[in-house]
């Protein structure tokens, strides 16, 4: 029989490799041992590690990247057996221990998996091995897996001493590939034992330095380098790194820090913006460059540093440099040239998608050129082990690559950030800085745009391609197994949203508003009994899943809106319930039972009365798995749904069980399921529902932390009852901490780590800014107040961070830090610093913290206040009006390895906006002039453009306005203008005042706009820019009618803020102003009366000597929704400093306007005035 392996399991354990060659003899391979904690196993030494978490998971690929072995500790969160693609299963013995063997075939991909039956006693995880490949005979794959399993050793016993002989799998012998035009040479340096691939024309330099062997490769144009340094131990490596970072690469900022493995070394890759000074014997030196630096350690303690360097303005070199870094080996030369990844499209799979692809992209899509794919995208996919290309098309006359992909993670949920490195690398090798990724299993489409470090991902769900083809009358290729017949829907149903009223829903049973639900062996008639007020389901053993239950005929849960909260309560009879499920499903998927269609899925597990539990899935992510205090606590479980996807769970006593945030797109309404199903596709189960109630309640969240502050206010961020909508758990990548160690207990976020945990950094962070200081100048302030449990706190760090925050990433520059800790002798110390140790201040402090700490934020400075704490504070440029700040709070002991605790009861943010500052110069002094750039009429100074399906012909001029429209037929279509000449030329004056670009809009005829700055007059600045602003009105969702302002200098430096329509209607003049400072940019919305609203960001390229062209475009956010932009005059010039006197004005005017005699007269007058003041 055929089977559906659960995607979350299959994609977690295998990279599906496509092309297989011819069979060859079976060689004897050297062994390399891999460590999974108390278990080790051996694999051929030439198999490459593509992914690894120390002692938990390792994924290996054969030298030709055609076989994948995954070995890891797996928690049985999904059934192992009974999926449709299952071919064979049964008991086996591995290393003397009982295990289960599963053989699966999904299309041409064969997978063989062995899972130990007995879990580890300390955490319940089970050891899993999986070997997979495509087009491989079952006997050959099984023989290869058995050979590897024979090497398993528990606690070091029974490790093999002879070479491992892997049976040759047909097609896995390396085959010669024709060399690309820029062929590579495999190099082996015997002195270091390092192998690498040198592209044609690249120079190789070698040197022996104290404690390190150095290899340097330089490109023919001397604009790219790779440096490899091998050191025998930590001390020698530290000397090498000190020299590297002080003499060759001087960091300006750290953009990313990602875990990685290379050539048997475990470590990380830093992405740095740096100044480059050429190593001895080479020529390149760049003022601003991108450096990617791998630093790792092997099992013997040896250290390796591999760095690739290129100018910041040359992102096209990234693909080649990444391939070169990935080619580095130890002990032998690389076995394959760069860029030989091939793609053999699955023509049947592609045919399934053809009708939908033609509708999306037109009928001109053709298979992508194989040579181009192999040398570019194919190499990128081969380097990123969590994604596999199934097919590649070239659409829109070659301008739009479209990739069909299978991902190891869900790109729509919390794991979405995992795809950033892959997408950035793909953007470097595709034309035009844009491509489309279609996830063929999860049915997701992503339009990816950007370049360099800029990334814009816009996602949406896709219908099933077969169903879409059928709706058009087309016939998609039949699958190998018959498809289930969909449950017939009731004909001519009335308005379903009104058919199923909220309230006590089970009180109506039986009722036509409830429909039976049964699938995969389930039987409503045979297994369920319903009567007024209750529903009982008993699924007998041997019924497969036996999915049985009921669903509402229409959308009963409408989804919360601003000002309301929805509550869903399920009542159960614990004595008659083993497992019960509640699910919320979009109306267009009503009747389907596959878990992938659930947006919310709540499970109550009472099968083991000694371990009752509640579990919650949001989308495909299991976000909660919490123990219940008793089975009686399950008599009622309540889920509260708040705006922006926030969910909180309560048990029958009213205690909070946990909370989470749904990261997907909230639907306007949901169909409700109540069901029972076998936990393992074999066992019996039962559920007794005594109550299902849905109700909507008014809910006012109080002052919003991110709304424009009219006056002093305090907004709660965390209340000690759950993480809340603003925070996520901080589990640094590369550590072995689990989410369960960050608990909500006794009214606080509680972390208690024993000795031996190293730096022990564990806590919470806000992915988005939560501190918005409005109008800090001249006398404004913002505060962050953290209420603690001093008795349960021994070491903590608070951090305010400017850049985007991502899962598992510690805060990067620019960031302000405070660290309080208690030493072993009971004394305390407090430190504060910013940006890699700058302005460090350290002082003695009490050994017990006060119960409240306040961070005071003023213009250019952050102070720490608390009863008994010393006065401590430092200057920090990140403290600025309009600058959004992310917040981190995590443990850190006084010394690595010490036990550490932290308990936070609440977090509040306060804002006290400053008074109005007159923008006028001193009396009698004229303001600085502004130059007219655009007057609303057509001219050679501005070029009409249409992008992403927008039409430049839609740009027209009338009555002093430019009108640009898109009709909504193409998603992300845009139309507007691009300046022919620079609109801003920055010189020495930037150090004294910002440069100002002011645009006028007609709000009544504008749905939004996009602004881009670029040094080049590029028509498509969406793909290549150095500053971006998107200002857009939300048409639907919880923010319908409000506007969102987004300011970005790239992927990581990004800030977004919602602006309520009331403020705009009552205050906004229709003008939008860009202010350019020294490496910062802000966007300002002036008010007719009162203070303006400002959004600020740092990390921009605005600096002395830079010039920028401007692009002004319309914006739309969905197919079928038109975009309109109505643009009036544009002016630009240097901003008049408040109170500017006549002498200062002379230093800010253009050279052509400088009047020497008037300047001398003003200077003498000012000197005389100053003298009189002094006397």
PESULBEL-V500767 format. One record per pair of residues at least 24 apart in sequence whose ideal C-beta (glycine too) atoms are under 6 Angstrom apart, sorted by the first residue. I is the first residue (numbers start at 0). GAP is how many residues later the second one is. Records with the same first field share a line. If there is no record, write none. Layout:
I: GAP ; GAP
//
This chain:
1: 82 ; 83 ; 478 ; 479
2: 80 ; 81 ; 82 ; 83 ; 101
3: 79 ; 80 ; 81
4: 78 ; 80 ; 99 ; 101
5: 72
6: 434
8: 69
10: 397
12: 57 ; 117
13: 54 ; 56 ; 116 ; 118
14: 53 ; 370 ; 373
15: 93 ; 372 ; 390
16: 48 ; 49
17: 116 ; 326
18: 323 ; 325
19: 46 ; 115 ; 151
20: 150 ; 154
22: 145 ; 147
23: 144 ; 149
25: 141 ; 142
27: 135 ; 137
28: 135
30: 133
33: 24
37: 117
38: 115
39: 113
40: 110 ; 111
41: 109 ; 118 ; 122
48: 212
49: 335
50: 334
51: 209
58: 326
62: 272
63: 110
64: 317
65: 67 ; 106
66: 66
67: 64
68: 62
69: 60
70: 58
71: 56
72: 52
73: 52 ; 54
74: 50
78: 601 ; 602
81: 599
93: 55
94: 57
107: 26 ; 27
108: 25
109: 26 ; 31
111: 29 ; 30 ; 33
135: 33
139: 29
142: 24
143: 25
176: 163
179: 159 ; 195
183: 153 ; 154
185: 147 ; 148
187: 145
188: 26
191: 38
192: 137 ; 138
193: 34
194: 134 ; 137 ; 138 ; 139
195: 131 ; 132
196: 130 ; 137 ; 141
204: 76
210: 25 ; 28
211: 28
215: 63 ; 66
217: 64
221: 61 ; 62
222: 88 ; 91
223: 86 ; 93
224: 59 ; 84
225: 82 ; 98
226: 80
227: 78
228: 76
229: 74
230: 72
231: 70
232: 68
236: 66
247: 29 ; 31
248: 25 ; 42
249: 24 ; 25
252: 560
253: 558 ; 559
254: 797
258: 474 ; 475
261: 32 ; 34
262: 65 ; 66 ; 67
263: 34 ; 66
264: 31 ; 32 ; 33 ; 39
265: 30
266: 28 ; 29
268: 25
275: 33
285: 25
287: 24
314: 113 ; 136 ; 137
317: 110
318: 109 ; 110
322: 56
325: 57
338: 35 ; 36 ; 40
340: 33 ; 37 ; 38 ; 41
341: 32
342: 30 ; 35 ; 46 ; 49
344: 46
345: 44
347: 129
349: 41
350: 126
351: 113 ; 124 ; 125
352: 112
354: 114 ; 117 ; 119
355: 109 ; 112
360: 34
364: 28 ; 30
365: 28
367: 24 ; 25 ; 26
375: 53
376: 52
379: 45 ; 46
383: 38
386: 35
389: 50
398: 33
400: 29 ; 34
401: 34
402: 34
403: 34 ; 36
404: 32 ; 34
405: 35
406: 32
409: 210
411: 32 ; 252
412: 206 ; 208 ; 250
413: 207
416: 389 ; 390
422: 25
423: 31
426: 24
432: 590
448: 574
450: 572 ; 573
452: 597 ; 598
453: 596
454: 596
486: 104
495: 57 ; 58 ; 59
496: 57 ; 58
498: 54 ; 55
499: 52 ; 53 ; 54 ; 56
501: 192 ; 193
503: 189
504: 187
505: 27 ; 186
506: 26
512: 40
513: 36
514: 36 ; 38
516: 32 ; 33 ; 34 ; 158
517: 30
518: 28 ; 74
519: 24 ; 25 ; 27
520: 24 ; 25
521: 24 ; 25 ; 26
523: 24
533: 156
534: 154
535: 152
536: 139 ; 150
537: 148
538: 137 ; 139 ; 145 ; 146
539: 144
540: 142 ; 143
543: 137
544: 132 ; 133 ; 136
545: 131 ; 132
546: 46 ; 130
548: 125 ; 126
549: 124
550: 120 ; 122
551: 119 ; 120
554: 32 ; 114 ; 115 ; 116
555: 116 ; 138
556: 27 ; 113 ; 115 ; 137
557: 111
558: 107
559: 81 ; 82 ; 83
560: 477
561: 81 ; 476
563: 132 ; 135
564: 75 ; 77 ; 132 ; 134
565: 75 ; 130
566: 73 ; 128
567: 71 ; 126
568: 67 ; 69 ; 124
569: 67 ; 122
570: 65 ; 119 ; 120
571: 62
572: 115 ; 117
573: 32 ; 57 ; 60
575: 112
576: 29 ; 110 ; 111
577: 29 ; 107 ; 108
578: 26 ; 28 ; 106
579: 24 ; 107
580: 94
581: 92
582: 90
583: 86
584: 86
585: 81
586: 84
589: 81
601: 37
603: 30 ; 33
605: 25 ; 28
613: 43
617: 42 ; 44
618: 45
622: 37
623: 34 ; 36
625: 31 ; 32
642: 395
643: 81 ; 394
645: 79
647: 74
655: 65 ; 66
658: 63 ; 64
660: 64
704: 65 ; 204
705: 66 ; 351
707: 355 ; 385
708: 65 ; 202 ; 204
711: 200
712: 198
713: 194 ; 196
714: 194
715: 192
716: 53 ; 190 ; 192
717: 188 ; 189
718: 187
719: 27 ; 28 ; 185 ; 186
725: 40 ; 44
726: 37 ; 39
727: 39
729: 33 ; 34 ; 35 ; 160
730: 77
731: 29 ; 78
732: 75
736: 25
747: 41 ; 155 ; 156 ; 157
748: 155
749: 153
750: 140 ; 151
751: 149
752: 147
753: 145
754: 144
755: 141
757: 138
758: 137
759: 131 ; 133 ; 140
760: 129 ; 131
761: 128 ; 129
762: 126 ; 127 ; 128
763: 125
764: 40 ; 123
765: 120 ; 121
766: 38
768: 115 ; 116 ; 117
769: 117
770: 114 ; 138
771: 112
772: 84 ; 108
773: 137 ; 139
774: 106 ; 138 ; 139 ; 316
775: 82 ; 83 ; 105
776: 82 ; 104 ; 137
777: 136 ; 139
778: 135
779: 132 ; 133 ; 134
780: 77 ; 131
781: 75 ; 129
782: 71 ; 73 ; 127
783: 71 ; 125
784: 69 ; 123
785: 67 ; 121
786: 65 ; 118 ; 119
787: 61 ; 63 ; 116
788: 114
789: 58 ; 59 ; 61
791: 109 ; 111
792: 56 ; 108 ; 109 ; 110
793: 28 ; 106 ; 107
794: 26 ; 96 ; 97 ; 98 ; 105
795: 106
796: 93 ; 95
797: 91
798: 89
799: 85
800: 85
801: 76 ; 296
802: 249 ; 250
803: 248 ; 250
804: 81
810: 77
813: 64
815: 46 ; 60
817: 46
820: 73
821: 25
822: 71
831: 40 ; 42
833: 42
838: 35
840: 31 ; 33
842: 27 ; 29
844: 24
879: 216
881: 200 ; 212 ; 213 ; 214
882: 213
883: 171
915: 175
916: 221
917: 220
918: 219
920: 215 ; 219
921: 217 ; 219
924: 217 ; 220
926: 209
927: 205 ; 206 ; 208 ; 220
928: 204
929: 201 ; 203
930: 201 ; 202
931: 199
932: 50 ; 197 ; 199
933: 196
934: 194
935: 24 ; 25 ; 192
940: 39
941: 35 ; 37
942: 35
944: 33 ; 74
945: 29
946: 27 ; 73 ; 75
947: 24 ; 25 ; 26
948: 24
949: 24 ; 25
960: 165 ; 167
961: 165
962: 163
963: 150 ; 161
964: 159
965: 148 ; 150 ; 157
966: 155
967: 152 ; 153 ; 154
970: 148
973: 139 ; 140
974: 139
975: 136 ; 137 ; 138
976: 135
977: 41 ; 133
978: 130 ; 131
981: 125 ; 126 ; 127
982: 127 ; 149
983: 124
984: 122
985: 120
988: 145 ; 159
989: 88 ; 114
992: 141 ; 142 ; 144
993: 81 ; 82 ; 83 ; 141
994: 81 ; 139
995: 79 ; 139
996: 77 ; 135
997: 73 ; 75 ; 133
998: 73 ; 131
999: 70 ; 71 ; 128 ; 129
1000: 69
1001: 124
1002: 67
1004: 119 ; 121
1005: 119 ; 120
1006: 26 ; 116 ; 117
1007: 24 ; 25 ; 107
1008: 116
1009: 103 ; 105
1010: 101
1011: 99
1012: 95
1013: 95
1016: 92
1020: 90
1025: 75
1026: 54 ; 73
1028: 54
1031: 83
1044: 50
1046: 36 ; 48 ; 50
1048: 50 ; 51
1052: 44 ; 46
1054: 42
1056: 38
1075: 26
1078: 24
//
